[in-house]
Amino acid sequence: MSTGAVSPRLTSAFRIGFTGTLGVGLAYGLMTALQSVSTVLIYIGLALFLALGLEPIVLWLVDRGISRSLSVVAVVLAFLGIVAGTVLLVAPAVIRQIQQFVEDLPEIIGELARTGWVTDLEARFTGAVDVDGLFRSASDWVSDPENVLSLGGGVVSIGAGIISFITGVLVVVILTIYFAVTMPTIKAGMFSLVAATVRPTVVAVTEEVTRSIGRYVLGQVSLGIINGFFSAIYLTIIGAPLPALLAFIAFLASLIPLVGPVTGAIIITASCLMVSPGLGIAAGVYYLVYMQIEAYLLSPRIMHAAVDVPGALVIIAAIAGGTLGGVLGAVVAVPVAASALIVIRKVVVPAQAKR
């Protein structure tokens, strides 16, 4: 062999190394691109989720002789009307109550410093910890509006966050309308990519999955509305601080399965406890009773018709979804688990039975 010739083994090693490096670079570039558009992907997923939630209502109207276009327009207008009405009713009260709470916060801290358990704590740790001084420093700190604004990153940061939130809401609403109008076209396009031999099975499974997701969204929103409505009434009656805001927190928390209502109850009870121990106990007892009613009466009746998923799987899905995707992951975890269960029942089990 000529001494100037390149070894085939060296050429092969070079080719493998170059191909591997190119693959790693391509994968890294793809991951970077996905991270860059992650917000857009979240908007798309949330809009598709909401569109599937509106689909059962649209189909109900279509079954009664109304065209799909008019049904979608009616449902979307009703949805936007409910959202706008809720915002117009809740937002002024929430803003007013927050302003009042910020103004009264130094007084609340002062009253808290004069309560019996704080006095007893100061007596126990006399000389070691200046409890009264800590409360006085906290009261002085919250009395300065600049310090309160600094919690949110400053005025500019808060304004940018509000603008970003409004932009996100508009994008999600527009995408939801688009998906709701074109849902049959989207499904038809997906089905056309499937082989004709398995297309009937894919169509049947897909329709059942979309119906299950739609019913789940409606069921979860219904539970949230019930929790928020009764929370607003009860918190107003007992004189809780920021009842409108706390009721809205109860509504949002109920959208998260399992852990959401518990988390919302803890936040609301702690907020009431800051005002007075009696108010905190009253709120805690109410939510303890309400969660039992929701767990054993409301949720089984509403959610059993939506998704037929074993309780253990719901717990595992919610925990796994929350760990992987935060709040949004916990919300979509249960319908994803229900969809996987439908696929197993309708596709995997029959295929195994034929073997």
N, C-alpha and C positions, 0 to 999 in steps of 0.2 A: 504494500500500500504506500502511496506517495506521502511523504512527510507533510506536504502542504495541504492535503485533503482534510476536511472537517469530519470528525467522527460522527457517524449516524446517532450514536448514543448521546453525544453532546447536543446535537441538533434537536433530538427528541426532548431532552431535558429543558433546553431553551424554550421550545415551543410550549411545553407544559407550564413552565414558570410564567411565560408571557401571558398565556391564556388564563392562568389562575389569577395573576395580577389584574388583568383586564376585567375578569369577573368580579373580583373584590371591589375594584374602583367603580364598576357599574352598579353593584349592589349598594355601595356607600352613597353614590350620587342619587340613586332611587330613594333611599331612606331619607336623605337630606331634602329631596324634593317633596316627599310625603309630609315631613315635618313642617315645611314651609306652607303647605296648603292644608294643614291639619284643621285649622279653624273653618275653612270652606267645607271640608269633608264632614265636620260636625254639623254645620248648618244644613248640608244636604241630607244627612242621616236624620236629623231632628225633623226637617220638613217632610221627609218621606214617612216618618213615624206618625206625624200628625195627620198627613193625608190618609194613611191607612186607618187612623182613628175616626176620621170623618166618613170613610167609605161605607160603613153599615148604614148610616143615616141617608147617604146619597142613594144607596141601593133600595132602601125602604121607600124613598120618594119615587124612584124609577119604577118599582113594582106597582105603584099606584097611578101609573100612566103619565107621569111627568118626565119630560125629556131629560137626558143626563146633564146637558148644558145648563138648563134652568135649575135642575136639582143642585148642581155644584154651586151655581151662583147664589141660590137661596141659602144653602148650608154655610157657605163662606161668609155671606153678609150677616147671617145670624151669629156665626162664630165671632166675626169682627165686632158686631154690635155688643155681644156679651162681654168681650174683652175690653172694648172701649168704655162701656157702661161701668164695668167693675173698676177700671182705672180711674174714671171720673168720680166715682163714689168713694173709692178707697184712698186714692192718692192725696187729695186735699186733707182728709182726716189724718192720714199718716204723717204728712209733712207738718201739719199743725201740732200733732202730738209729739213728734220728734223735737220740734222747736221748744215746746213747753217742757219736755223732759230734759233737754240740755240746760234750759234756764233753771229748772228745779234741781238739777243734779247736785250742786253744792249743798243745798238744803237737805236733800236725801242722804248724802254722805254724813252731814252733821247729825241728823236724826239717828242714823245707824250707829254713829260713834257714841250716842247717849243710851243705846239699848242695854239691857241688863247683861247679856252675854259678853258684850264688848267690855263693859265695866268690870265684870268678873275676870275676863282675860287679862285686863290691864293690872288688876290687883294681884293676880297670880305671878305675873312676870314683871313686877315693879323693879325698876333698876336695870333689867336685862333688855327689855324691848319697850320703847316709847310708843305704845299703841295709839295714844291720843295724838302724838306728833305725826304718826303715819297718816291718820285720817285727816288731820289738818293740812298736811302737805298734799294729799289727794284732792281735798276740797279746793285748795288754792290753785292746783294744776288745772282742774276742770273748769275753774272760773275764767280762765283765759281762753277765748274763742280760737286763738291761733293754735293752741295745743290740741284742741278737739279736732280742728281741721287737719292737723299733722297726722292724725291716726289714719286718714285716708290717703296720705301722700301729698297733701296740699290741695289748694283750690284748683290748680291746673290739672293735677292728676285725677281729681274727682270729676272735673268737667270732661276730660278725655274719656274717662270710664263711662260716663253717662252717654256721651256721643257714640262710643263704641257699642254700648248696649242697645241704643235706639237703632243704630245701623244694622246690628245683628237681627233685631226683631223684624225690621222691614224686609231683610233678605229672606228670613225664614217664612214670613207671611207670603211673600211673592212666590217662593219655591213651593210652598204648601198648595197655593191656588193652582200653580202649573201642574203639580203632580196629581192633584185631585181631578183636574179636567182631563188630563191625558193618561189616566191610569189604565184604561182598556188598551190604548195604543202601546203603552210601555209593556204591558203584559203580552200583547200579541207579538211585539218585536222580540221579546225574550223567548216566547214559545217557538217562534220561527227558527231559532238557532238550535233547537233540540231535534234529534232524529225522530222521524215520523213513527217509528215502531214503539217508542217509549213516550211519545208526546201526550197521549191521553192520561197516563199516570202522572206525568209532571204537571199537567194542567190541573188535575184533581187535587194533588198535594199542594200546589201553589195557592189555589183558591181557598183551601181549608186553612193554610197558614195565614194568608192575608186576613181572612175573616176572624181568625183567632186573635191576631194582633189588634185588629180594629176593635173587637169586643173588649179586649184587655184595656186598651187606652180609655175607652168610654167608662169601663168599670172603675178604673183607678181614679179618673177625674171625678166620677160620681162620689167616691169615698172622700176625696179631697174637699169637694163642695160641702158635703154633709159635715165634715169635721170643722171646716172654716166657718160655716153658718152658725152651728151651735156654739162654737168657741166664741164668736163675736157676741152672741147673746149673753152667754154666761159671764165672760170677762167684763162686759159692760155692767152687768148686774152687781158683781162683787167689787167693782171699782178698781180693776186692775190697771196698771200703767200701759199706755199705748194699746188699747184693746183692738183697734183696727189693724195695727201692724202685727200684733201677736196672732190675731185670727188669720192674717195673710200668711204668716209663718206656719201656722197649723195646716193651712191648705197646701202650701208647697211641700211641707214635710210628708203629708199623706200621699203625695205622688210617688214617693219612694217606698217600695214594699218593705214590710217588716220593721226595719230599723228606722224608717222615716218618722212614723207616729211617735215612737219612743223618744227619738232625738228632739222632735218638736215639743213634746210634753216636758222634757227636761229643761229646754231653753225657756219656755213660758213659765214654768214653775220657778226657775231661778230668777227670772225677771220680777215675778211677784214677790219672791222672798226678799229681794233687795228693798222693797217698800215696807213690808212687815211680815213677821213670821206667820201670823194668822192668815194673811192673804196668800202666802206661799202654800200653806197647808190646804187651804180651800181649793187652790188650783191643782195641787198634787192629787188630792182625793178625787176631784172631778175627772182628771185625765186617767187616773187609775181605773175608775168605773167605766169611762168611755172606751178605753182600749179593750176592756173585757167585752163590752157590747159589740165593738167593731170586729173583734177577733172571732167571737162565737155566734154572732147574729148577722151583722151587716156583710162582712167580707165573704163568708161562705155563700150567702144568697146571691150576692152580686158577682163575685169572681168565679164561682163554680160554672155559671153559664158562659163565662168568657173563656177561661183556659182550664182544661182538665189536667192539672199538674199535681203530683203528690206533694204534700207539705214539706217533706224532707228535701225534695228537689228545689222547691221554691226558696228555702233557707240557703241551700248551697249556692244556687244561682245568684241570689241577691248578694251574698257575701263575696263571691268570686267577682261578680260584676262591679261591685263597689271597690274592690281591691285593684282591679285592672283599669277601670275607667272612671272612678270617682262617682259623683252623684248621677251623671248621665249613664254610666255603666250599670249602676244599680237599678235604674229605671227600666232600661231595655233588657236587662238580664233575664227576667221572667218570661217575656214573650219569646226571646231567643231560645230559652230552654223548652218552652212549649212547642216552638217550631221544630226543634230537633227531635222532640218526642213524637210529633206527628210524622216526621220523616221516617223515624225508626219503626213506628207502628204500620205505616202504609207502604213502605218500600223494603226496609231491611228484613222485617219479620216475614212477610210473604215470600221474599226471595230465599230466605233460609228454609222455609217450609217446602219449597219446590225441590230442594236438594235431596 
